Amino acid sequence: MAHKAGFVNIIGNPNVGKSTLMNAFVGEKLSIITSKAQTTRHRILGIVNGDDFQVILSDTPGIIKPAYELQTSMMDFVKSAFEDADVLLYMVEIGEKALKDENFFKKLQNSKIPVLLLLNKIDKSDQQILEEQMQYWQEQLPSAEIHPISALENFNVTEVFNRILELLPEAPPYYPKDQMTDKPERFFVNETIREKILLYYKKEIPYSVEVETEEFFEDEDIIRIRSVIMVERDTQKGIIIGHKGAAIKKVGVEARKDLEKFFAKQVHIELYVKVNKNWRSNSQQLRRFGYNG
């Protein structure tokens, strides 16, 4: 039987469910999910392997008009998703009208590669609204195939995956068959800690934070981790630590629980906070954290 392989890239506005869909496809929590916009900052690959296929899924940051250097870098990840896709998944939610960047939308309209428009969160809609939305998007993107789904409820997700397999070209696998992602372990440690910060802190704090894992030692029965939470200002450092260290302790406890599930092993984690002034606008710092190409 011929082997199929290819890159399937998920794009859309912030908070439409891209990360939820990718995790549903892969069957593992690779992308962090919160109700806050701009949760995903990097382009994260999730690899789904079968005997005769390899689907390389790519979760990308939500499309925004960049306001500072970090966001420009995030949009560069989205641009690259247009360049190497074999299939594009354009995700919208009920009630949405267009991408937040017109140029990206024009690229979709002129796309030479198959576009599957996934109308997500249909569990929050009724039949009439759904039909109106499907008609609207058919007019906006006549060449796209429209699939109503609920990524959270796993509705129609298998059907979309089967359609992706039909569209993929015949090719050998690009990655080893036992590989699930292109990211190293430290990346998932950083992202898990960052997810907890997004969940437990308000306003600007989560967006001013980057996490760097300085030590990752794996023994037979335990993983020892030392990670640094970078903030932009001294006042933010105090907020992250909290009264008598209570806030940062909560982040550590909750991150450890998730990481123990992810690595299927006991985890010991130490967290520290450092001030790294204006890192979001500093090209050198952004490169260090894996942004800016």
C-alpha positions as CSV (number, residue, x, y, z in Angstrom):
1,M,0.0,0.0,0.0
2,A,1.3,3.5,-0.9
3,H,2.6,5.6,2.0
4,K,1.2,9.2,2.4
5,A,2.9,12.0,4.2
6,G,2.5,15.8,4.4
7,F,2.3,19.0,6.3
8,V,-1.1,20.1,7.5
9,N,-1.1,23.6,8.9
10,I,-3.8,25.1,11.2
11,I,-4.3,28.9,10.9
12,G,-7.0,31.3,12.3
13,N,-7.7,34.1,14.6
14,P,-6.8,33.9,18.3
15,N,-8.9,31.6,20.5
16,V,-10.8,29.8,17.7
17,G,-9.7,26.3,19.0
18,K,-6.6,25.6,16.9
19,S,-4.6,24.1,19.8
20,T,-7.7,22.1,21.0
21,L,-8.0,20.6,17.5
22,M,-4.3,19.7,17.2
23,N,-4.3,18.0,20.6
24,A,-7.5,16.1,19.6
25,F,-5.7,14.9,16.4
26,V,-2.5,13.9,18.2
27,G,-4.1,12.4,21.3
28,E,-1.7,14.3,23.5
29,K,-1.5,17.7,25.0
30,L,1.2,19.3,22.9
31,S,-0.2,22.9,22.7
32,I,-1.2,24.8,25.8
33,I,-4.8,25.9,25.9
34,T,-6.3,28.8,27.9
35,S,-9.2,31.2,27.3
36,K,-6.7,34.0,26.8
37,A,-5.8,35.3,23.4
38,Q,-2.2,34.7,22.1
39,T,-1.7,31.6,24.2
40,T,0.3,29.9,21.4
41,R,3.5,31.8,20.6
42,H,5.5,29.3,18.5
43,R,4.7,27.0,15.6
44,I,4.4,23.6,17.2
45,L,4.4,20.3,15.2
46,G,2.4,17.3,16.2
47,I,3.0,14.1,14.3
48,V,0.4,11.5,13.8
49,N,1.7,8.1,12.5
50,G,-0.1,5.2,11.0
51,D,1.2,2.2,9.0
52,D,0.7,3.9,5.7
53,F,0.7,7.6,6.6
54,Q,2.4,10.4,8.6
55,V,0.4,13.6,9.2
56,I,2.6,16.5,10.4
57,L,0.2,19.0,12.0
58,S,1.3,22.5,12.7
59,D,-0.4,24.7,15.4
60,T,0.3,28.4,14.8
61,P,-0.2,31.6,16.8
62,G,-3.6,33.3,16.3
63,I,-3.4,35.9,13.6
64,I,-3.2,39.5,14.9
65,K,-1.8,42.9,13.9
66,P,1.6,42.9,15.6
67,A,2.2,45.6,18.2
68,Y,5.7,44.7,19.2
69,E,8.7,42.6,18.1
70,L,7.5,39.4,19.8
71,Q,4.2,39.6,17.9
72,T,6.0,40.2,14.6
73,S,7.9,37.1,15.2
74,M,4.7,35.2,16.0
75,M,3.2,36.3,12.7
76,D,6.4,35.1,10.9
77,F,5.5,31.6,12.1
78,V,2.1,32.0,10.5
79,K,3.7,33.1,7.2
80,S,5.9,30.0,7.1
81,A,2.7,27.9,7.6
82,F,1.5,29.1,4.3
83,E,4.7,28.3,2.5
84,D,5.2,24.6,3.3
85,A,1.6,23.3,3.7
86,D,0.2,20.3,1.7
87,V,-3.2,21.0,3.3
88,L,-4.3,24.2,5.1
89,L,-6.9,24.1,7.9
90,Y,-8.5,27.5,8.3
91,M,-10.4,27.5,11.6
92,V,-13.2,29.9,12.3
93,E,-15.8,30.0,15.0
94,I,-19.5,30.7,14.7
95,G,-20.1,34.4,14.2
96,E,-16.7,35.3,12.9
97,K,-16.3,37.3,9.7
98,A,-12.7,37.3,8.6
99,L,-9.0,37.0,9.6
100,K,-7.6,39.9,11.6
101,D,-5.0,40.5,8.9
102,E,-6.4,41.1,5.4
103,N,-3.2,40.0,3.6
104,F,-3.5,36.5,5.2
105,F,-7.1,36.3,4.1
106,K,-6.2,37.2,0.5
107,K,-3.5,34.5,0.6
108,L,-6.3,32.0,1.6
109,Q,-8.6,33.1,-1.2
110,N,-5.7,32.7,-3.8
111,S,-4.4,29.4,-2.3
112,K,-3.3,26.8,-4.8
113,I,-3.3,24.1,-2.1
114,P,-6.4,22.5,-0.6
115,V,-8.1,24.6,2.1
116,L,-10.5,23.0,4.6
117,L,-12.5,25.6,6.4
118,L,-13.4,24.3,9.8
119,L,-16.4,26.0,11.4
120,N,-15.7,25.3,15.0
121,K,-17.8,25.5,18.3
122,I,-21.0,24.4,16.5
123,D,-22.1,23.0,19.9
124,K,-22.8,26.6,20.8
125,S,-25.0,27.2,17.8
126,D,-28.3,26.2,16.3
127,Q,-29.1,24.7,12.8
128,Q,-30.3,28.0,11.3
129,I,-27.2,30.0,12.3
130,L,-25.0,27.1,11.2
131,E,-26.5,27.0,7.7
132,E,-26.2,30.8,7.4
133,Q,-22.6,30.7,8.4
134,M,-21.8,27.9,6.0
135,Q,-23.4,29.9,3.2
136,Y,-21.4,33.0,4.2
137,W,-18.1,31.2,4.2
138,Q,-18.8,29.4,0.9
139,E,-19.2,32.9,-0.7
140,Q,-16.0,34.2,1.0
141,L,-13.9,31.2,0.1
142,P,-15.5,29.4,-2.8
143,S,-12.6,27.0,-3.3
144,A,-12.6,25.8,0.3
145,E,-14.3,22.7,1.7
146,I,-16.4,23.6,4.7
147,H,-16.6,21.2,7.7
148,P,-18.7,22.0,10.8
149,I,-16.9,20.7,13.9
150,S,-16.6,20.9,17.6
151,A,-12.9,20.4,18.5
152,L,-13.7,20.4,22.2
153,E,-16.5,17.8,21.9
154,N,-14.6,15.8,19.3
155,F,-17.5,16.2,16.8
156,N,-16.5,15.5,13.2
157,V,-12.8,15.5,14.1
158,T,-12.3,12.0,12.8
159,E,-14.1,12.8,9.5
160,V,-11.8,15.8,9.0
161,F,-8.7,13.7,9.7
162,N,-9.9,11.1,7.2
163,R,-10.4,13.8,4.6
164,I,-6.9,15.1,5.3
165,L,-5.5,11.6,4.6
166,E,-7.3,11.6,1.2
167,L,-5.7,14.9,0.3
168,L,-2.1,14.1,1.3
169,P,0.4,13.3,-1.4
170,E,2.2,10.0,-1.6
171,A,5.5,10.4,0.2
172,P,7.8,8.6,2.6
173,P,7.7,9.7,6.3
174,Y,9.6,13.0,7.1
175,Y,10.2,12.0,10.7
176,P,10.9,8.8,12.6
177,K,7.6,6.9,13.1
178,D,7.9,6.9,16.9
179,Q,8.3,10.7,17.0
180,M,5.3,12.8,18.2
181,T,6.7,16.3,17.9
182,D,9.7,18.3,16.7
183,K,10.1,20.1,20.1
184,P,12.5,19.0,22.9
185,E,11.4,18.1,26.4
186,R,12.4,21.5,27.8
187,F,10.0,23.2,25.4
188,F,7.0,21.4,27.0
189,V,8.3,22.2,30.4
190,N,8.4,25.9,29.5
191,E,5.0,25.9,27.9
192,T,3.3,24.0,30.8
193,I,4.7,26.6,33.3
194,R,3.6,29.4,31.0
195,E,0.1,27.9,30.7
196,K,-0.3,28.1,34.5
197,I,0.8,31.7,34.5
198,L,-1.8,32.5,31.8
199,L,-4.4,30.8,34.0
200,Y,-3.5,32.3,37.4
201,Y,-2.4,35.9,36.6
202,K,-4.3,38.8,35.2
203,K,-3.9,41.7,32.8
204,E,-0.4,42.2,31.3
205,I,1.5,39.7,33.5
206,P,1.2,36.6,31.3
207,Y,2.2,38.4,28.2
208,S,5.3,39.9,29.8
209,V,6.5,36.4,30.8
210,E,8.9,33.9,29.1
211,V,10.0,30.7,30.7
212,E,13.5,29.1,30.3
213,T,14.4,25.7,31.6
214,E,18.0,25.8,32.7
215,E,18.3,22.2,34.0
216,F,16.5,19.0,33.0
217,F,18.0,15.9,34.5
218,E,16.2,12.6,34.0
219,D,16.9,9.6,36.3
220,E,15.2,6.2,36.2
221,D,12.4,7.2,38.5
222,I,12.4,11.0,38.6
223,I,13.0,14.1,36.5
224,R,14.6,17.1,38.2
225,I,13.8,20.5,36.6
226,R,15.0,24.0,37.3
227,S,13.2,26.7,35.4
228,V,13.4,30.5,35.3
229,I,10.4,32.8,34.8
230,M,11.5,35.9,33.0
231,V,9.5,39.2,33.5
232,E,10.1,42.7,32.2
233,R,9.8,44.7,35.4
234,D,10.6,44.4,39.1
235,T,6.9,45.0,40.0
236,Q,6.0,42.0,37.9
237,K,8.6,39.8,39.7
238,G,6.8,40.6,43.0
239,I,3.4,39.7,41.5
240,I,4.7,36.4,40.1
241,I,6.2,35.4,43.5
242,G,3.1,36.5,45.5
243,H,2.6,36.9,49.2
244,K,5.2,34.7,51.0
245,G,5.8,32.9,47.7
246,A,2.2,31.5,47.6
247,A,1.6,32.4,43.9
248,I,4.7,30.9,42.4
249,K,4.3,27.8,44.6
250,K,0.8,27.3,43.1
251,V,2.3,27.5,39.6
252,G,5.0,25.0,40.5
253,V,2.5,22.5,42.0
254,E,0.0,22.7,39.1
255,A,2.8,22.5,36.5
256,R,4.3,19.5,38.2
257,K,1.0,17.6,38.1
258,D,0.7,18.1,34.3
259,L,4.4,17.3,33.7
260,E,4.1,14.0,35.6
261,K,1.2,13.0,33.4
262,F,3.1,14.1,30.2
263,F,6.4,12.3,31.1
264,A,4.7,9.4,33.0
265,K,7.3,9.9,35.8
266,Q,7.8,11.7,39.1
267,V,8.9,15.3,38.6
268,H,10.7,17.7,41.0
269,I,10.5,21.3,39.9
270,E,12.2,24.4,41.1
271,L,11.1,27.9,39.9
272,Y,12.9,31.2,40.0
273,V,12.0,34.6,38.8
274,K,14.4,37.0,37.0
275,V,13.9,40.5,35.5
276,N,14.9,40.7,31.8
277,K,14.0,44.3,30.9
278,N,11.9,44.7,27.6
279,W,12.8,41.2,26.3
280,R,9.7,41.3,24.0
281,S,11.2,44.1,22.0
282,N,14.8,42.9,22.0
283,S,15.8,40.9,18.9
284,Q,18.7,39.2,20.6
285,Q,16.6,38.0,23.5
286,L,13.8,36.9,21.2
287,R,16.3,34.8,19.2
288,R,17.5,33.2,22.5
289,F,13.9,32.2,23.3
290,G,13.4,30.6,19.8
291,Y,11.6,33.5,18.0
292,N,12.7,35.6,15.0
293,G,13.6,32.6,12.9
